[in-house]
Amino acid sequence: MSPAVRNRARFCFVVVATLLVVFAGRLVQIQGVDANAYAAKALEETMQPAVLHADRGEIVDRDGQPLATSLDASAIIANPRFTSEKAPEIARVLAAELDLDYFDALEKLRREGTQFVYVARKIPAHQANAAMAKLTELGVVNGVTTERDAVRTYPGGTLAATLVGLVSGETGEGTSGLEKQYDEELTGVDGKATYETSPKGVRIPLARQTTREPVPGSDVVTTLDRDLQWYADKRLAEAVRQSGSDWGIAVTVDLESMQVLQLSQLPTFDAEDRSTVTPASMNNRAVQNVYEPGSVQKVVTMAALADAGLVTPQTKVRVPRELRLDGFTISDWWDHGRLKLTATGVIAKSSNLGTIALAQQMDDATLHDYLTKFGFGRTTGVGLPSESRGILAEPERWSSAQHATISFGQGISVTALQEVAAVAAIANGGRYTAPTLVTEVRRADGTTVDQEPPESREVVSPKAAKMVTTMMEAVTGPDGSAPDTVVPGYRVAGKTGTAWRVDPDTGRYVRGQNTVSYIGFAPAERPRFLTYVVLDNPRGGGSGSGTAGPVFKDIMQQALQRYGIAPSGSRAPRTPVKW
């Protein structure tokens, strides 16, 4: 053998030997040194993650009846590692069975860089099961799984819909009403599961699995009475329809606790039918909309005057035919000459001019101070999103005309719940207590989240409150403006309201358009319930007594009977309205 051949053979031997050594070393590394790492990587390739969605807490009425709850539904999940190849076939089935967009499903089934993607969520369980059965039948189910993904439902439909609110159909987060205000409490903590799959992406029964269980959300217990709410919703809807009003509100509170028993608002929507939802129907008007309250505000002015020692029910007032202030002419709602009314008569007849004459005894700053104590110009803190403070100008900006108009409910803007809380203070002996809508937030383990106690303070003396109650009873008496609002068998203290309506676009009063209302409580001698009804812009006019009054009467009668309140055992005091 020549030297050249020997050298080439030697070189080849060295190369082959070197390669064998490298391969042997790598084999040792794989099987020995890096065995655990490679095994872990292989296992990772076959482990499928899954989110275990926590149940959202319920929203219930005072008796535990559900207003918002969750029903079983499913999410369709894909692992694109296994669905990419058969994506068109899978997408066609899911689009047909679940009414999904074909191209959106196709993109998710082919998505790169992930082993977990939601193709669809909140799908009714029977639909999801049908889709999975079809995929199995066609042999393209590999890489597609389902998991529990509850869907929100509202058993009452339109019942307190604006108040309860809605959740997002995509994320499940609260978007309005109590669903939004208490979203953090209602939302639970999702769990997680990881399970082993076959090379084709099919879950292996009894294979290794790790699980972190979800923690359900808390339940929100409201003060609402579902049956009374249902009745008030229907009665208010009837009144809005018959009067042609733009919107309406009805609120009833239990005066012993200041818990809101019903809060009806129109327009509204059917929470089970998203097609009925409009921007206007989503508005919680009782706390978000402001309007000028009109004559119901006179009782607040009278309470301030009585507390300051400036008025009693028998105080005599000379009422002119009209009054000019700062270039404005102010008159009463009915034509009359000079009148001699008592303070009781001013309230019973709802005289603007009589109220002005009495209110002129009190300076701007003092009247403003009383109004703020009654809760105007600040939120009630009832616990609903975007609550308005109303509009109450600082006293330094008041003119003589503004002092006059504020005394009878014009030139001040309020929310319905502010007015409820203020007049409730009169019914409750001069003590203001903020209204409440939620009694407790109850965790899944039965413990409760502490609730802040409602704000409470004395705004006028019990004596002053009693005097104004006497004046309000005269409203429902034979000489008053609303005798037809008496609930048979009960003494009722009430007040009508008719206010000039402000155009929200121009900020000016609109001739011939009014906001009418009625507020009252019963039994007057031992107040238990207060109801307030507001109707905006009823067609053809309307009045507080004739349009809102009948709604008040029916709701109040329903509340008194439902809670078994004993009829009044005495007659209302007869205080002269004239002198």
C-alpha positions in Angstrom: 0.0 0.0 0.0 1.5 3.3 -1.0 2.1 6.0 1.6 -0.6 8.3 0.0 -3.2 5.6 0.3 -2.2 4.9 3.9 -2.4 8.6 4.7 -5.9 8.9 3.2 -7.1 5.8 5.1 -5.6 7.2 8.3 -7.4 10.5 7.8 -10.7 8.9 7.1 -10.3 6.8 10.2 -9.7 9.9 12.3 -12.7 11.7 10.9 -15.0 8.7 11.4 -13.6 8.1 14.9 -14.2 11.8 15.7 -17.8 11.7 14.5 -18.4 8.6 16.5 -17.0 10.2 19.7 -19.2 13.4 19.1 -22.3 11.3 18.5 -21.5 9.1 21.5 -21.0 12.2 23.7 -24.2 13.8 22.5 -26.1 10.5 23.2 -24.7 10.5 26.7 -25.8 14.1 27.2 -29.3 13.5 25.9 -29.8 10.2 27.9 -28.0 11.2 31.0 -27.2 14.9 31.6 -30.2 16.5 29.8 -32.7 13.6 30.1 -34.9 15.4 32.6 -35.0 18.6 30.5 -36.0 16.8 27.3 -38.6 14.8 29.1 -40.1 17.9 30.6 -40.1 19.6 27.1 -41.8 16.5 25.6 -44.4 16.5 28.4 -45.0 20.3 27.9 -45.8 19.6 24.3 -48.6 17.2 25.4 -50.0 19.3 28.3 -53.0 21.4 27.6 -53.9 24.4 29.8 -57.5 25.3 30.6 -59.1 28.2 32.5 -61.7 27.2 35.1 -64.0 30.1 35.1 -65.3 31.3 38.4 -69.1 31.6 38.8 -70.2 35.3 38.9 -72.2 36.1 42.1 -75.9 36.6 42.0 -77.8 39.8 42.4 -80.9 39.0 44.5 -83.8 40.9 46.1 -84.5 41.3 49.8 -86.0 37.7 49.9 -83.2 36.0 48.0 -85.1 35.9 44.7 -82.6 36.2 41.8 -82.5 39.4 39.7 -79.3 38.4 37.9 -77.8 34.9 37.9 -75.7 32.6 35.8 -76.6 29.5 33.8 -74.4 26.7 32.5 -72.8 27.4 29.1 -69.6 26.4 27.3 -66.5 27.9 25.7 -65.1 26.3 22.6 -61.3 26.1 22.8 -58.8 25.2 20.2 -55.1 24.2 20.2 -53.9 25.5 16.9 -51.0 22.9 16.9 -53.7 20.3 16.2 -56.4 22.3 14.5 -54.4 24.2 11.9 -54.4 21.4 9.3 -58.1 20.8 9.4 -59.1 24.4 10.2 -61.4 24.9 7.2 -63.5 21.9 8.0 -63.7 22.7 11.7 -64.5 26.4 11.0 -67.4 25.4 8.7 -69.0 23.2 11.4 -68.6 25.8 14.1 -69.9 28.6 11.9 -73.0 26.5 11.0 -73.7 25.1 14.5 -72.9 28.2 16.6 -73.6 31.0 14.1 -70.0 32.2 14.2 -68.1 34.2 11.5 -66.3 31.6 9.4 -63.2 33.6 8.8 -62.9 34.7 12.4 -63.0 31.1 13.5 -60.5 30.1 10.8 -58.0 32.7 12.0 -58.3 31.4 15.6 -57.9 27.8 14.5 -54.7 28.6 12.6 -53.2 31.1 15.1 -49.5 30.7 15.6 -47.5 30.8 18.8 -50.1 29.5 21.1 -51.7 26.2 22.2 -54.8 27.8 23.7 -57.3 30.1 22.0 -61.0 30.8 22.6 -63.0 30.2 19.4 -66.3 31.1 21.0 -67.6 31.9 24.5 -70.9 31.8 26.4 -72.4 29.2 24.1 -75.5 27.4 25.5 -74.4 23.9 26.5 -76.8 22.1 24.1 -75.4 24.0 21.2 -71.8 23.4 22.2 -72.5 19.7 22.6 -74.1 19.5 19.2 -71.1 21.2 17.6 -68.7 18.8 19.3 -70.8 15.8 18.2 -70.6 17.0 14.6 -66.8 17.5 14.7 -66.5 14.0 16.2 -68.7 12.5 13.5 -66.5 14.2 10.8 -63.3 13.1 12.5 -62.0 16.6 12.9 -62.4 17.0 16.7 -58.7 16.7 17.5 -57.5 19.8 19.2 -61.0 21.2 20.0 -62.3 21.0 23.5 -65.0 22.7 25.7 -65.0 24.1 29.2 -67.7 25.5 31.4 -68.2 29.2 30.8 -71.5 30.3 32.5 -73.7 32.9 30.8 -75.5 35.7 32.6 -79.3 35.7 32.7 -81.9 38.0 34.1 -85.1 36.1 35.2 -87.2 39.2 35.4 -86.5 40.5 31.9 -87.5 44.1 32.2 -87.9 43.9 36.0 -85.6 46.7 37.4 -83.5 46.1 34.3 -81.9 49.6 34.3 -81.1 49.4 38.0 -79.7 45.8 37.9 -77.7 46.5 34.7 -75.9 44.3 32.3 -72.6 42.5 31.7 -70.5 42.4 28.6 -71.3 39.5 26.3 -67.6 39.1 25.5 -65.8 39.6 28.8 -68.5 39.1 31.4 -67.6 42.3 33.1 -70.4 44.6 34.4 -71.1 47.5 32.1 -74.0 49.3 33.8 -76.2 49.4 37.0 -75.4 47.2 40.0 -73.5 44.8 37.7 -71.0 47.6 37.1 -71.0 49.2 40.6 -70.3 45.8 42.3 -68.3 44.2 39.5 -65.3 43.5 41.7 -67.4 41.8 44.3 -69.5 39.8 41.8 -66.4 38.6 39.9 -64.8 35.5 41.3 -61.2 34.3 40.9 -60.7 32.0 37.9 -59.0 28.6 38.5 -56.7 26.7 36.2 -56.3 23.1 35.0 -53.5 21.5 33.0 -54.1 18.0 31.5 -52.2 15.6 29.3 -53.2 15.0 25.7 -52.4 12.5 23.0 -50.1 13.4 20.1 -53.4 14.3 18.3 -54.5 16.7 20.9 -57.1 14.5 22.5 -57.4 14.6 26.3 -56.2 11.3 27.9 -58.6 10.1 30.6 -57.0 9.5 34.0 -53.7 10.9 32.9 -51.7 13.4 34.9 -53.5 16.7 35.7 -53.0 19.7 37.9 -55.9 21.8 39.1 -56.4 25.1 41.0 -60.1 25.4 41.8 -61.9 28.7 41.0 -63.4 30.9 43.8 -67.0 32.0 43.1 -67.9 35.6 43.2 -69.9 37.2 46.0 -73.7 37.6 46.0 -75.1 41.1 46.2 -78.3 41.3 48.3 -80.4 44.3 47.4 -83.2 46.0 49.3 -85.6 45.6 46.5 -89.0 43.8 46.9 -89.4 41.9 43.6 -93.2 41.8 43.8 -93.6 45.5 44.6 -91.0 46.3 41.9 -93.0 44.3 39.4 -96.2 46.2 40.3 -94.6 49.6 40.2 -92.9 48.9 36.9 -96.3 48.0 35.3 -98.1 50.9 36.9 -95.5 53.4 35.8 -95.4 52.0 32.3 -99.2 52.4 32.1 -99.0 56.1 33.2 -96.1 57.0 30.8 -98.0 55.4 27.9 -101.3 57.1 28.7 -99.8 60.5 29.3 -97.3 60.4 26.5 -94.5 61.3 28.8 -90.9 61.3 27.7 -89.8 59.4 30.8 -91.0 58.4 34.2 -89.6 57.5 37.7 -91.3 55.8 40.7 -89.4 55.2 44.0 -90.6 53.7 47.2 -88.6 53.6 50.4 -89.2 52.0 53.8 -89.0 54.9 56.2 -87.9 52.8 59.1 -84.7 51.7 57.4 -84.5 54.0 54.3 -84.1 50.9 52.2 -85.3 51.3 48.6 -88.2 48.8 48.1 -88.7 49.6 44.4 -87.1 51.9 41.9 -88.9 51.9 38.5 -87.6 53.9 35.5 -88.7 54.3 31.9 -87.6 54.0 29.2 -86.2 50.6 30.1 -85.2 47.4 28.3 -85.5 43.6 28.4 -82.3 42.3 29.9 -82.9 39.0 28.1 -83.1 40.7 24.7 -80.1 42.8 23.9 -81.9 44.2 20.8 -84.1 46.3 23.1 -81.2 48.1 24.7 -80.8 51.8 23.8 -78.6 54.5 25.3 -81.7 56.2 26.8 -82.9 52.9 28.4 -79.5 52.4 30.0 -79.7 55.7 31.9 -80.4 55.3 35.7 -82.5 58.4 35.7 -83.3 58.4 39.4 -79.6 59.2 40.2 -78.2 60.5 36.9 -80.8 62.8 35.5 -81.4 66.2 37.0 -84.5 68.3 36.6 -86.3 71.1 38.4 -88.6 69.6 41.0 -91.2 72.3 41.2 -93.7 72.6 44.0 -92.7 69.4 45.9 -89.7 71.5 47.0 -92.0 73.8 48.9 -92.2 71.4 51.8 -88.4 71.5 52.2 -88.5 75.3 52.3 -91.3 75.2 54.8 -89.4 72.8 57.0 -86.4 75.2 57.0 -88.7 78.1 58.0 -90.4 76.1 60.7 -87.1 75.0 62.1 -85.9 78.6 62.2 -89.0 79.6 64.1 -90.3 81.7 61.3 -93.4 79.7 60.4 -96.1 77.6 62.0 -99.1 75.9 60.3 -101.3 78.8 61.4 -98.9 81.6 60.2 -101.0 84.2 58.2 -99.8 85.2 54.7 -101.1 87.9 52.4 -100.8 86.6 48.9 -100.7 89.1 46.0 -102.1 88.5 42.5 -98.6 88.5 41.1 -95.0 89.6 42.0 -92.3 91.3 40.1 -88.6 90.6 41.0 -85.5 91.6 39.1 -87.7 92.3 36.0 -89.5 89.0 36.2 -93.2 88.5 36.8 -94.1 85.6 39.1 -97.6 84.3 39.5 -99.5 81.2 40.8 -100.7 78.3 38.8 -104.3 79.6 39.0 -105.6 83.1 38.5 -106.7 84.8 41.7 -106.9 88.2 43.4 -105.4 89.0 46.8 -105.6 86.0 49.1 -105.4 85.5 52.8 -103.8 82.1 53.4 -102.3 80.3 56.3 -98.9 78.6 55.9 -100.9 75.4 55.7 -103.0 76.9 53.0 -99.9 77.9 51.0 -98.9 74.2 50.9 -102.4 72.9 50.5 -103.1 75.2 47.5 -99.5 75.1 46.3 -99.1 78.8 46.1 -95.8 80.1 44.7 -96.4 83.6 45.8 -97.3 82.5 49.4 -94.1 80.5 49.5 -92.0 83.4 48.4 -93.6 85.7 50.9 -92.7 83.3 53.7 -89.2 82.5 52.4 -88.3 86.2 52.1 -87.9 86.1 55.9 -84.8 83.9 55.5 -81.5 85.1 53.9 -79.8 83.4 51.0 -77.0 81.8 53.0 -79.3 80.3 55.6 -81.7 78.9 53.1 -78.7 77.5 51.1 -77.4 75.9 54.3 -80.7 74.1 55.0 -80.8 72.9 51.4 -77.3 71.3 51.7 -78.3 69.7 55.0 -81.3 68.2 53.2 -78.8 66.6 50.7 -79.1 68.9 47.7 -75.9 69.7 45.8 -74.3 66.4 46.9 -74.8 62.7 46.0 -76.8 60.4 48.2 -74.1 57.7 48.0 -76.8 55.0 47.2 -74.2 53.0 45.3 -75.1 53.4 41.6 -72.6 54.5 38.8 -72.4 58.1 37.7 -74.7 59.6 40.4 -75.2 63.3 39.9 -74.9 65.9 42.7 -77.7 68.0 41.1 -77.3 71.8 40.6 -77.5 74.2 43.6 -75.7 77.5 43.0 -73.7 79.1 45.8 -75.7 81.7 47.7 -73.3 84.5 46.7 -74.6 84.1 43.1 -78.3 84.3 44.0 -80.5 87.2 42.9 -83.7 88.2 44.6 -85.6 86.3 41.8 -83.4 83.2 42.3 -84.0 83.1 46.0 -87.7 83.3 45.3 -87.8 80.6 42.6 -85.6 78.2 44.5 -88.0 78.4 47.4 -90.8 76.9 45.2 -88.6 74.4 43.3 -87.4 76.3 40.2 -83.8 77.4 39.6 -82.5 74.3 41.5 -82.0 70.9 39.8 -82.2 67.6 41.7 -82.2 63.9 41.2 -85.3 61.9 42.2 -83.4 60.1 44.9 -82.2 63.4 46.4 -85.8 64.5 46.6 -86.9 61.2 48.2 -84.2 61.5 50.9 -85.0 65.1 51.6 -88.8 64.6 52.1 -88.1 61.4 54.0 -86.2 63.5 56.5 -89.5 65.3 57.2 -91.4 62.1 57.6 -88.7 60.7 59.9 -89.0 63.6 62.4 -86.4 65.8 60.9 -83.6 63.3 60.6 -81.9 62.7 57.3 -80.7 59.2 56.5 -79.2 58.3 53.1 -81.2 55.7 51.2 -79.7 52.3 50.7 -80.0 49.8 47.9 -77.7 47.0 49.0 -77.9 45.3 52.4 -75.0 43.0 52.2 -72.3 41.4 49.9 -72.2 37.7 50.8 -69.1 35.7 50.0 -69.3 32.0 48.8 -68.2 30.8 52.2 -71.1 32.6 53.9 -69.1 35.5 55.3 -70.2 39.0 54.5 -68.3 42.1 53.4 -68.8 45.0 55.8 -71.1 47.8 54.4 -70.6 51.4 55.3 -73.5 52.6 57.5 -75.7 55.2 55.7 -75.1 58.8 56.5 -77.5 60.1 59.1 -77.9 63.6 60.6 -80.6 65.8 62.1 -81.6 68.6 59.7 -84.6 70.1 61.4 -86.2 69.6 64.8 -88.9 67.0 65.3 -91.3 69.8 66.1 -90.6 71.5 62.7 -91.0 68.2 60.9 -94.4 67.6 62.6 -95.6 71.0 61.6 -94.8 70.4 57.9 -96.4 66.9 58.1 -99.6 68.6 59.2 -99.4 71.0 56.3 -98.8 68.1 53.9 -101.9 66.3 55.2 -103.9 69.4 54.2 -102.9 68.7 50.6 -104.9 65.5 50.6 -107.8 67.1 52.6 -111.0 68.5 51.1 -109.5 72.0 50.7 -106.2 70.7 49.2 -104.9 70.3 45.7 -104.9 66.5 45.7 -107.8 65.0 47.8 -108.0 62.1 45.3 -104.6 60.8 46.3 -105.7 59.6 49.7 -105.4 55.8 50.2 -108.7 54.6 51.7 -108.3 54.0 55.4 -105.0 55.8 55.8 -103.9 59.3 56.5 -101.6 60.5 53.7 -99.2 63.5 53.8 -98.5 64.5 50.2 -97.4 67.3 47.9 -97.9 67.9 44.2 -95.3 69.2 41.9 -95.5 70.9 38.5 -92.3 72.5 37.2 -91.4 74.3 34.0 -89.4 72.0 31.9 -85.8 73.0 30.8 -84.7 72.0 27.3 -81.5 70.1 27.8 -80.1 71.4 24.5 -80.7 75.1 25.0 -80.9 75.3 28.8 -84.1 77.4 28.5 -87.6 76.8 29.7 -89.9 75.4 27.1 -93.4 77.0 27.0 -96.1 74.5 27.5 -93.8 71.7 28.7 -93.8 70.5 32.3 -92.3 68.0 34.7 -95.1 66.8 37.0 -94.7 64.8 40.2 -96.2 63.7 43.5 -94.5 62.8 46.7 -96.1 61.5 49.9 -95.9 59.2 52.9 -98.3 57.1 54.9 -99.7 56.6 57.4 -99.1 60.2 58.2 -99.3 59.8 62.0 -96.7 57.0 62.0 -94.9 57.1 58.6 -93.8 53.8 57.2 -93.5 54.2 53.4 -92.7 57.2 51.1 -93.4 57.1 47.4 -92.3 59.6 44.7 -93.5 59.6 41.1 -92.1 61.9 38.4 -93.4 62.1 34.8 -91.6 64.3 32.3 -93.3 66.3 29.6 -96.7 64.6 29.6 -98.5 65.5 26.3 -101.5 67.8 26.7 -100.2 69.2 30.0 -101.1 67.2 33.0 -100.5 68.0 36.7 -98.9 66.5 39.7 -102.2 65.6 41.3 -104.0 64.4 38.1 -101.2 62.6 36.3 -98.6 61.5 38.9 -101.0 61.4 41.9 -102.9 58.3 40.8 -99.7 56.3 40.3 -98.6 57.3 43.8 -101.9 56.2 45.3 -101.8 52.8 43.6 -98.2 52.0 44.6 -98.6 53.3 48.1 -101.8 51.2 48.6 -99.9 48.1 47.3 -97.1 48.7 49.7 -99.3 49.3 52.7 -101.4 46.1 52.0 -98.4 44.0 51.2 -96.7 44.7 54.5 -99.8 44.5 56.5 -99.7 48.1 57.8 -102.7 48.8 60.1 -105.1 51.5 58.9 -105.0 54.9 60.6 -106.9 55.0 63.8 -107.4 58.8 63.9 -108.5 61.6 61.6 -106.1 64.2 60.1 -106.0 67.5 61.9 -108.1 70.2 60.4 -105.9 73.3 60.2 -107.5 76.4 58.5 -106.1 77.1 55.0 -107.5 80.7 55.0 -107.9 83.5 57.6 
